[in-house]
Amino acid sequence: MCDWLSKYEGEAGLTANGSGDQADSSTQSRQRGVRCSWYSFGSQATRARAGEHMHGHEEWIKSGFEDGVFLLVGSIQPGLGGAVLAHDTTLEELEHRVDADPFVAENIVSAEIIEISPGTADERLSFLLT
């Protein structure tokens, strides 16, 4: 269902953690960290179907916050799709969560996950560095 951002791995020798380190991919995917999911609408026809699945999508978002995984959810302007900032989750867990979003399951949007390796953060976000 999802178009994962693995195409960037290997380009310029980068691994999923953004470094040139060649850690094995099974270890990387099990690491709990910060990830961002990007959602982009397909055609106008698929965008028009979004209303049919909005309630389920909103419940999916609510569940992500209740589970302590989502930090921020919002729209990509101007109306191009959406983004989710997630933390304390493995790549596999987030892939399953993203696949469960009705917008993804019904092919309303395509999704990509980008892994972030935080190096420096404002004090208010220092919990992301652990």
Backbone hydrogen bonds, N-H to C=O, Kabsch-Sander energy under -0.5 kcal/mol:
donor,donor_aa,acceptor,acceptor_aa,energy
3,D,111,A,-1.7
4,W,2,C,-0.9
5,L,113,I,-0.8
7,K,4,W,-0.6
8,Y,5,L,-1.8
9,E,6,S,-1.2
10,G,14,L,-3.2
11,E,8,Y,-0.6
13,G,10,G,-1.8
14,L,11,E,-1.6
15,T,19,S,-2.5
18,G,15,T,-2.3
27,T,24,D,-0.8
28,Q,24,D,-1.8
29,S,25,S,-2.4
30,R,26,S,-0.9
31,Q,27,T,-0.9
31,Q,28,Q,-0.9
33,G,89,T,-1.6
34,V,116,I,-0.8
35,R,86,A,-2.5
36,C,114,I,-2.9
37,S,84,V,-2.7
38,W,112,E,-2.9
39,Y,82,G,-3.1
40,S,110,S,-2.3
41,F,80,L,-1.6
42,G,108,I,-1.3
47,R,43,S,-2.3
48,A,44,Q,-2.2
49,R,45,A,-0.8
49,R,46,T,-0.7
50,A,47,R,-1.5
51,G,48,A,-0.5
52,E,49,R,-1.1
53,H,49,R,-0.6
53,H,50,A,-1.4
54,M,51,G,-0.8
57,H,53,H,-2.2
58,E,54,M,-2.8
59,E,55,H,-2.2
60,W,56,G,-2.1
61,I,57,H,-2.2
62,K,58,E,-2.4
63,S,59,E,-2.3
64,G,60,W,-1.8
65,F,61,I,-1.8
66,E,62,K,-2.7
67,D,63,S,-2.3
68,G,65,F,-1.5
69,V,64,G,-2.1
70,F,64,G,-1.8
71,L,85,L,-3.4
72,L,85,L,-1.3
74,G,83,A,-2.1
76,I,81,G,-2.1
77,Q,75,S,-0.6
80,L,76,I,-2.5
81,G,76,I,-0.9
82,G,39,Y,-1.7
83,A,74,G,-2.6
84,V,37,S,-2.1
85,L,72,L,-2.8
86,A,35,R,-3.2
86,A,84,V,-0.6
87,H,69,V,-2.4
89,T,33,G,-0.9
91,L,29,S,-1.4
92,E,29,S,-0.9
94,L,90,T,-2.4
95,E,91,L,-2.7
96,H,92,E,-2.3
97,R,93,E,-2.3
98,V,94,L,-3.1
99,D,95,E,-2.6
100,A,96,H,-1.2
101,D,97,R,-0.5
101,D,98,V,-1.4
104,V,101,D,-0.9
105,A,101,D,-3.0
106,E,102,P,-2.1
107,N,104,V,-1.9
108,I,103,F,-2.6
109,V,103,F,-1.7
110,S,40,S,-2.4
112,E,38,W,-2.0
114,I,36,C,-3.1
116,I,34,V,-2.8
125,L,122,D,-2.3
126,S,123,E,-1.4
128,L,125,L,-2.3
129,L,126,S,-1.8
130,T,127,F,-0.7
